[in-house]
Amino acid sequence: MEILKSWAGNQLWRPKAVHRPRDEQGIAELVTHVAEEGGRLKPVGSGLSWSDINEVENGHLLRLDRMASIDVQSDSKRVCVQGGAVMSNIQEALERQDLALDNIGSIVTQTAAGYTGTGTHGSGTPLLSTFIEEMRLVDGAGRIRKLSRNQEPELFSAARVHLGCLGVVTEITFKCTDAFDLEERREIVPFDRALADLEGYLAENDYVKLWWLPYTDVIQVYLFNRTDEKRTRPRPNELMDEWGLSTYSFSALLLLTRTVPVLTPTVLRSLQNLYFTPRRRVNRSTKLFNIGKMIPIHNESEYAIPLEKAAKAIDRTARIVRNSAPEYRVNFPLEVRFVPGDDIPMSPATGRDSCYVGAHVASSQWTEPYHRDFEELMREYDGRPHWGKLFSRTPRDFAKLYPHYQQFDTLRRECDPKGIFQNVFAEKVFGEPIGKAEGS
């Protein structure tokens, strides 16, 4: 039996079979077969998720790497991609036509279906899922569903963040924009002042994100604005990022913190002083939205909270970190991003402008206690977890956090009458399994 694992190695799957269909009809036939045998099936993209959303133990694993075409429609400023298309390849195809996605996250190794299905995001504009104009999916009965705001609008709205529960997403059409350059300014700001000035940063800049290296007394404030100014030449450390060289040096420092935990604050303060200095650069948007080629292996939990509670929540998270010893240390940046509200039923930003607080740590030993304390704090702020990252909420929690939770669950059961897309993740979010638990 083939054993597969997630990027971070924290999730292992032992599927009974791996399928790589070449077209939508092949998927429909596979779904029908699995449903008839009473089995389970799960599409898995790049495997980047830390959560168990891709769990497919002893089930059928579906790869879409043979369904990865990209059709750029320049005249209408749209791009139609198959579900297995990788986000970095989509960016490159758009760039060749002088187009771009309005915003995207730091990592672009995910497939289009996985990126949107987990509600993955950048900072400054709504989720990329809100830019979807059309979709196609194969539901749990083998039916091919064509979705848009005018065709099955309720299912279309829900499928934009589908959680892998509504079907196999085979095609997505995104609205694009003209390619654009950004000016990035990285300011190193005293911790308390950065939080006090947060409202101003958000009002005066197109895109904002914050990084805090634990145990330091400053915040790295990243301010991005569209510009027509001349592009700057990359500095040596920027080239190191692009080539992935800085990953090796950072990984070595992380190993030191795990080996000698008491050195963690000293290591991170030194890293802050030596590497994270003020800078200004101008380049195309994809170069500045995306980070280097590689990042060190680590674990992530991330919660979306109401924007107005951001400063207080960031401060309290930092206090948790500072007071964590000797039980654990935190050796990875706290990342903070900002996303306008949307109307997607299971989007963590549904119905409210949101601040996403990302608690990252590069130690399997420290992950559980850090995320335990972090999640307890996020509960106080009605935090909603990122679906692709680690969390321990329950169906009762989600029913309270998501106004359209029940409507989504009803659609899920209609789209998947025999529960072939059911897995550990779906039970964690929605509770009682479909199908066998319902006597079908």
C-alpha positions as CSV (number, residue, x, y, z in Angstrom):
1,M,0.0,0.0,0.0
2,E,1.4,3.4,-1.0
3,I,2.1,5.8,1.8
4,L,1.8,9.5,1.1
5,K,2.4,12.4,3.4
6,S,1.8,16.2,3.5
7,W,4.4,18.8,2.9
8,A,5.1,19.2,6.6
9,G,5.1,15.5,7.2
10,N,2.4,15.8,9.9
11,Q,-0.3,14.0,7.9
12,L,0.1,10.5,6.5
13,W,-2.3,8.7,4.1
14,R,-2.5,5.1,3.1
15,P,-5.0,5.1,0.2
16,K,-6.1,1.8,-1.2
17,A,-5.7,3.2,-4.7
18,V,-4.4,6.3,-6.5
19,H,-6.2,7.6,-9.6
20,R,-5.0,10.1,-12.2
21,P,-7.9,10.8,-14.6
22,R,-7.4,12.7,-17.8
23,D,-10.8,14.3,-18.1
24,E,-14.0,15.1,-16.4
25,Q,-15.9,12.1,-17.7
26,G,-13.2,9.8,-16.2
27,I,-13.8,11.5,-12.8
28,A,-17.6,11.0,-13.1
29,E,-17.1,7.3,-13.9
30,L,-14.7,6.9,-10.9
31,V,-17.1,8.7,-8.6
32,T,-20.0,6.5,-9.7
33,H,-17.9,3.4,-9.1
34,V,-16.7,4.4,-5.7
35,A,-20.3,5.3,-4.7
36,E,-21.6,2.0,-5.8
37,E,-19.0,0.1,-3.8
38,G,-19.7,2.2,-0.7
39,G,-16.2,3.6,-0.6
40,R,-14.6,7.0,-0.1
41,L,-12.7,9.3,-2.5
42,K,-10.7,12.4,-1.8
43,P,-9.0,14.7,-4.3
44,V,-5.5,15.7,-3.1
45,G,-3.6,18.6,-4.7
46,S,-0.1,19.6,-3.5
47,G,-0.6,18.2,0.0
48,L,0.5,21.5,1.6
49,S,-2.4,21.6,4.1
50,W,-1.5,21.0,7.8
51,S,-5.1,20.0,8.7
52,D,-6.6,16.6,7.9
53,I,-8.7,18.0,5.1
54,N,-7.0,15.5,2.7
55,E,-7.3,12.5,4.9
56,V,-8.0,9.4,2.7
57,E,-7.0,6.4,4.8
58,N,-7.9,3.2,3.0
59,G,-9.9,5.2,0.4
60,H,-9.4,6.3,-3.2
61,L,-7.0,9.2,-3.6
62,L,-7.6,11.4,-6.7
63,R,-4.7,13.3,-8.3
64,L,-5.6,16.0,-10.8
65,D,-2.0,16.5,-12.1
66,R,-3.2,15.4,-15.6
67,M,-5.9,18.0,-15.6
68,A,-3.9,21.2,-15.3
69,S,-4.6,23.2,-18.4
70,I,-4.6,27.0,-18.3
71,D,-6.6,29.1,-20.8
72,V,-6.0,32.9,-20.6
73,Q,-8.8,34.9,-22.1
74,S,-7.1,38.2,-22.6
75,D,-10.0,40.1,-24.2
76,S,-12.3,39.4,-21.2
77,K,-9.5,39.5,-18.6
78,R,-10.3,36.0,-17.4
79,V,-8.4,32.8,-16.9
80,C,-10.1,29.4,-17.1
81,V,-8.0,26.6,-15.4
82,Q,-8.5,23.0,-14.6
83,G,-8.6,22.0,-11.0
84,G,-5.1,20.6,-11.0
85,A,-3.4,23.7,-12.3
86,V,-0.7,25.0,-10.0
87,M,-1.1,28.6,-8.8
88,S,2.5,29.5,-9.8
89,N,1.9,28.2,-13.3
90,I,-1.3,30.3,-13.5
91,Q,0.6,33.4,-12.5
92,E,3.3,32.8,-15.2
93,A,0.6,32.2,-17.9
94,L,-1.1,35.5,-16.9
95,E,2.1,37.4,-16.9
96,R,2.9,36.4,-20.4
97,Q,-0.4,38.1,-21.4
98,D,0.3,41.2,-19.2
99,L,-2.4,40.1,-16.7
100,A,-2.4,39.2,-13.0
101,L,-4.5,38.0,-10.2
102,D,-5.5,41.0,-7.9
103,N,-3.9,39.3,-4.9
104,I,-2.5,36.0,-3.9
105,G,-0.8,34.5,-0.8
106,S,2.9,34.0,-0.1
107,I,3.0,30.4,-1.2
108,V,1.8,29.4,-4.7
109,T,2.6,25.7,-5.0
110,Q,-1.1,24.7,-4.4
111,T,-3.5,23.6,-7.0
112,A,-6.3,26.0,-8.0
113,A,-9.0,23.6,-6.5
114,G,-7.1,23.2,-3.3
115,Y,-6.2,26.9,-2.9
116,T,-9.8,28.1,-3.3
117,G,-11.3,25.1,-1.5
118,T,-9.5,25.9,1.8
119,G,-10.1,29.6,1.6
120,T,-6.4,30.5,1.2
121,H,-5.7,34.2,1.1
122,G,-3.3,37.0,0.7
123,S,-3.7,40.4,2.4
124,G,-5.5,43.6,1.4
125,T,-8.2,42.3,-0.9
126,P,-10.9,39.6,-0.4
127,L,-10.2,35.9,-0.8
128,L,-9.1,34.8,-4.3
129,S,-12.3,32.7,-4.2
130,T,-14.4,35.9,-4.5
131,F,-12.9,36.4,-7.9
132,I,-14.3,33.1,-9.2
133,E,-16.9,33.7,-12.0
134,E,-17.6,30.1,-13.1
135,M,-16.9,26.6,-11.8
136,R,-17.5,23.0,-12.8
137,L,-17.5,20.0,-10.4
138,V,-18.4,16.4,-10.3
139,D,-20.6,15.7,-7.3
140,G,-20.9,12.6,-5.2
141,A,-23.5,11.1,-7.5
142,G,-21.3,11.5,-10.6
143,R,-23.2,14.4,-11.9
144,I,-21.3,17.2,-13.7
145,R,-22.5,20.5,-12.3
146,K,-21.9,23.8,-14.1
147,L,-21.9,26.7,-11.6
148,S,-22.1,30.5,-11.8
149,R,-24.0,33.4,-10.3
150,N,-26.8,32.6,-12.8
151,Q,-26.6,28.8,-12.9
152,E,-27.1,27.0,-9.6
153,P,-26.2,30.2,-7.7
154,E,-26.6,28.7,-4.2
155,L,-24.2,25.9,-4.9
156,F,-21.9,28.3,-6.8
157,S,-21.6,30.5,-3.8
158,A,-20.8,27.6,-1.4
159,A,-18.4,25.9,-3.8
160,R,-16.0,28.8,-3.9
161,V,-14.8,27.6,-0.5
162,H,-15.9,23.9,-0.8
163,L,-13.8,22.2,1.9
164,G,-13.5,19.2,-0.4
165,C,-17.0,18.3,0.6
166,L,-19.2,19.2,-2.4
167,G,-17.5,17.3,-5.2
168,V,-14.4,17.2,-7.3
169,V,-13.7,20.7,-8.7
170,T,-12.6,20.2,-12.3
171,E,-12.6,23.8,-13.7
172,I,-12.5,27.3,-12.3
173,T,-12.7,30.7,-14.1
174,F,-11.2,33.6,-12.4
175,K,-11.6,37.3,-13.1
176,C,-8.1,38.9,-13.6
177,T,-6.7,42.4,-13.7
178,D,-4.0,44.2,-15.7
179,A,-0.5,43.3,-14.6
180,F,0.8,45.8,-12.1
181,D,3.9,46.6,-10.1
182,L,4.2,47.2,-6.4
183,E,6.3,49.3,-4.2
184,E,7.1,47.5,-1.0
185,R,8.3,49.3,2.1
186,R,9.5,47.2,5.1
187,E,9.5,49.3,8.2
188,I,10.9,48.1,11.6
189,V,8.6,49.6,14.2
190,P,8.5,49.3,18.0
191,F,6.0,46.7,18.9
192,D,3.5,49.0,20.8
193,R,3.7,51.8,18.2
194,A,3.0,49.4,15.3
195,L,-0.2,48.2,17.0
196,A,-1.2,51.8,17.9
197,D,-0.7,52.8,14.2
198,L,-2.4,49.8,12.7
199,E,-5.6,51.5,11.7
200,G,-3.6,54.2,9.8
201,Y,-1.5,51.5,8.0
202,L,-4.6,49.9,6.7
203,A,-6.3,53.1,5.6
204,E,-3.3,54.5,3.8
205,N,-1.9,51.4,1.9
206,D,-3.2,49.0,-0.6
207,Y,-1.8,45.9,1.1
208,V,-0.4,45.4,4.6
209,K,1.1,42.5,6.5
210,L,2.9,42.2,9.8
211,W,5.7,39.8,10.9
212,W,6.8,39.5,14.5
213,L,9.9,37.5,15.4
214,P,9.1,36.1,18.9
215,Y,11.0,37.7,21.8
216,T,11.9,40.8,19.9
217,D,10.5,44.2,20.7
218,V,9.8,45.3,17.1
219,I,7.3,44.4,14.4
220,Q,8.2,44.2,10.7
221,V,5.5,46.2,8.9
222,Y,5.2,45.5,5.2
223,L,3.4,48.2,3.2
224,F,2.6,47.5,-0.5
225,N,1.2,50.1,-3.0
226,R,0.6,50.0,-6.7
227,T,3.1,52.1,-8.6
228,D,4.5,53.1,-12.0
229,E,7.9,53.9,-10.6
230,K,11.1,52.2,-12.0
231,R,11.8,48.8,-10.7
232,T,14.7,48.5,-8.2
233,R,17.6,46.1,-8.5
234,P,17.5,43.2,-6.1
235,R,19.9,43.2,-3.2
236,P,22.1,40.2,-2.4
237,N,19.8,39.0,0.4
238,E,16.8,39.2,-2.0
239,L,18.6,37.0,-4.5
240,M,19.3,34.6,-1.7
241,D,15.6,34.4,-1.0
242,E,14.8,33.9,-4.7
243,W,17.3,31.1,-5.0
244,G,16.3,29.5,-1.7
245,L,19.7,29.9,-0.1
246,S,18.3,31.8,2.9
247,T,16.1,28.8,3.7
248,Y,19.2,26.7,4.5
249,S,20.6,29.3,6.9
250,F,17.3,29.8,8.6
251,S,16.8,26.0,8.8
252,A,20.2,25.7,10.6
253,L,19.2,28.4,13.1
254,L,15.9,26.6,13.7
255,L,17.8,23.4,14.4
256,L,19.9,25.3,16.9
257,T,16.7,26.5,18.7
258,R,15.3,23.0,18.9
259,T,18.6,21.5,20.1
260,V,19.3,24.3,22.7
261,P,15.8,25.8,23.4
262,V,17.1,28.3,25.9
263,L,18.9,30.0,23.0
264,T,15.7,30.7,21.0
265,P,15.2,34.3,22.1
266,T,18.9,35.1,21.5
267,V,18.8,33.5,18.1
268,L,15.7,35.3,17.0
269,R,16.8,38.7,18.2
270,S,20.1,38.2,16.3
271,L,18.2,37.2,13.2
272,Q,16.0,40.3,13.5
273,N,19.0,42.7,13.8
274,L,21.1,41.1,11.1
275,Y,18.5,40.2,8.4
276,F,15.3,42.1,8.8
277,T,16.3,45.7,8.3
278,P,14.3,48.5,6.7
279,R,14.1,48.4,2.9
280,R,12.3,49.6,-0.2
281,R,11.9,47.8,-3.5
282,V,9.8,48.0,-6.6
283,N,8.9,44.9,-8.7
284,R,6.0,43.2,-10.4
285,S,3.3,42.1,-8.0
286,T,4.0,38.4,-8.1
287,K,7.6,38.9,-7.1
288,L,6.6,40.8,-4.0
289,F,3.5,38.9,-3.0
290,N,5.3,35.5,-3.2
291,I,8.2,34.7,-0.9
292,G,11.3,32.7,-1.9
293,K,11.4,29.3,-3.5
294,M,11.4,27.3,-0.3
295,I,10.5,27.8,3.4
296,P,11.7,25.6,6.3
297,I,9.4,22.8,7.4
298,H,7.1,24.1,10.2
299,N,3.5,23.8,11.5
300,E,0.8,26.4,11.3
301,S,-2.5,27.4,12.9
302,E,-4.2,30.5,11.7
303,Y,-7.4,32.2,12.8
304,A,-9.5,35.0,11.3
305,I,-10.9,37.4,13.9
306,P,-13.0,40.6,13.6
307,L,-10.7,43.4,12.3
308,E,-11.5,45.7,15.2
309,K,-10.0,43.2,17.7
310,A,-6.7,42.9,15.8
311,A,-4.4,45.0,17.9
312,K,-5.4,43.5,21.2
313,A,-5.3,40.0,20.0
314,I,-1.8,40.4,18.5
315,D,-0.6,41.8,21.8
316,R,-2.1,39.0,23.8
317,T,-0.6,36.4,21.4
318,A,2.8,37.9,21.9
319,R,2.3,37.7,25.7
320,I,1.5,34.0,25.4
321,V,4.8,33.5,23.5
322,R,6.9,35.5,25.9
323,N,5.5,33.6,28.9
324,S,5.7,30.1,27.2
325,A,9.0,28.9,28.7
326,P,9.9,26.4,30.0
327,E,7.0,24.4,28.5
328,Y,7.7,25.4,25.0
329,R,9.4,28.0,22.8
330,V,8.3,29.7,19.6
331,N,10.9,29.8,16.9
332,F,9.0,31.1,13.8
333,P,7.5,34.5,12.9
334,L,3.9,35.4,13.9
335,E,2.3,36.5,10.6
336,V,-0.6,38.9,10.5
337,R,-2.7,39.7,7.4
338,F,-5.9,41.5,6.7
339,V,-8.8,40.4,4.5
340,P,-12.1,42.3,3.7
341,G,-15.3,40.4,4.4
342,D,-17.2,38.4,1.8
343,D,-20.4,36.5,1.3
344,I,-19.1,32.9,0.9
345,P,-20.8,30.6,3.4
346,M,-17.7,28.8,4.8
347,S,-15.1,31.5,4.2
348,P,-13.4,32.4,7.5
349,A,-14.0,36.1,6.4
350,T,-17.7,35.6,5.7
351,G,-19.7,38.6,6.9
352,R,-16.9,40.6,8.5
353,D,-13.6,42.4,7.7
354,S,-11.0,40.1,9.3
355,C,-7.5,40.0,10.7
356,Y,-5.8,36.7,10.2
357,V,-3.3,35.8,12.9
358,G,-0.9,33.0,12.0
359,A,0.8,31.1,14.8
360,H,3.7,29.2,13.3
361,V,6.3,27.0,15.0
362,A,9.2,24.8,13.6
363,S,9.0,22.0,16.2
364,S,6.7,19.1,16.4
365,Q,7.3,19.0,20.2
366,W,6.2,22.6,20.7
367,T,3.3,22.6,18.2
368,E,0.6,21.1,20.5
369,P,1.1,23.3,23.6
370,Y,1.6,26.5,21.5
371,H,-1.5,26.0,19.4
372,R,-3.5,24.9,22.5
373,D,-2.8,28.3,24.1
374,F,-3.3,30.2,20.9
375,E,-6.6,28.5,20.1
376,E,-7.9,29.2,23.6
377,L,-7.2,32.9,23.0
378,M,-8.7,32.9,19.5
379,R,-11.9,31.4,21.0
380,E,-12.3,34.7,23.0
381,Y,-12.4,36.6,19.8
382,D,-14.8,34.3,17.9
383,G,-11.9,33.2,15.7
384,R,-12.5,31.0,12.7
385,P,-9.7,28.7,11.7
386,H,-8.0,28.5,8.3
387,W,-9.4,25.3,6.9
388,G,-6.0,24.1,5.6
389,K,-4.2,24.6,8.9
390,L,-4.2,23.0,12.4
391,F,-7.3,23.5,14.6
392,S,-9.3,21.6,17.2
393,R,-12.8,23.2,17.0
394,T,-16.0,21.1,17.0
395,P,-19.2,21.1,14.9
396,R,-21.0,22.9,17.7
397,D,-18.4,25.7,17.5
398,F,-18.7,26.0,13.7
399,A,-22.5,26.1,13.9
400,K,-22.1,29.2,16.1
401,L,-19.3,30.8,14.1
402,Y,-20.8,30.5,10.6
403,P,-24.2,32.0,10.0
404,H,-24.8,29.8,6.9
405,Y,-23.3,26.7,8.3
406,Q,-26.6,24.7,8.2
407,Q,-27.3,25.7,4.6
408,F,-23.8,24.5,3.6
409,D,-24.3,21.2,5.4
410,T,-27.6,20.7,3.6
411,L,-25.9,21.3,0.2
412,R,-23.1,18.9,1.2
413,R,-25.6,16.2,1.8
414,E,-27.4,16.9,-1.4
415,C,-24.2,16.8,-3.4
416,D,-22.8,13.8,-1.7
417,P,-25.8,11.5,-0.9
418,K,-23.6,8.4,-0.1
419,G,-20.9,10.3,1.7
420,I,-18.0,9.3,-0.6
421,F,-16.2,12.6,0.2
422,Q,-16.6,12.1,4.0
423,N,-13.4,11.9,6.0
424,V,-12.0,12.8,9.4
425,F,-12.0,16.5,8.6
426,A,-15.6,16.5,7.5
427,E,-16.7,14.8,10.7
428,K,-14.7,17.3,12.7
429,V,-16.5,20.2,11.0
430,F,-20.0,18.7,10.4
431,G,-20.3,15.8,12.8
432,E,-22.4,12.8,12.0
433,P,-21.2,11.1,8.8
434,I,-23.3,11.0,5.7
435,G,-24.5,7.6,4.3
436,K,-23.8,4.7,6.6
437,A,-24.7,6.7,9.7
438,E,-28.0,7.7,8.0
439,G,-28.8,4.1,7.0
440,S,-28.1,4.5,3.3
